Amino acid sequence: MGNRTALLIATLGLTGVPAWGSAQSLSRVASGIPAWADSALAQAGVAARYDLTSGLNPDVRWGDFDGDGFLDVALAIVEPGTRRRGLAIIHRVDWSVHIVGAGQAIGNGRDGIPALADWGVERLGTQRDVLRVDAAGAGDWHGWIAWTGQAYAWVQDSN
């Protein structure tokens, strides 16, 4: 074994792979959820109250939802007991976790997002992104979930 190889092995042995510890789930990190978001979810206790809609391939979207210039993460979650669906939105800078739906009020009189709803990220005329939700055949489910500066609010689409 050459000196460079020995040095590489020694360095890897000392620094190792990032320590995930009990605060993070390697399966989530490997599934496209960044380590910082996984840590924020763990610190907020989200895993104890909600499941991802898919453990193998989580439904994840990126956008600057709070307008601070950094990409935040939104992922689809489900409340295990009731199977009500929603979104967990994690802000990049302060690691705050915001639950919309999944048993929590959305602001349109409901507490869950329909299972077959399409959702994605849109940039409106502002400098921040919003989450667009559409669910054909599920009532009046056409609108946006937008950050007000303090909380997420439902904005109904009039179309």
Buried (B, 14 or more C-beta within 10 A) or exposed (E): EEEEEEEEEEEEEEEEEEEBEEEBBEEBBEBBBBBBBBBBBBEBEBBEBBBBBEEEEBBBBBBBBBEBEEEBBBBBBBBEEEEBBBBBBBBBEEBEBBBBBBBBEBBBEBBBBBEEBEBEBEEEEEEBBBBBBBBEEBEEBBBBBBBEEEEBBBBEEEE
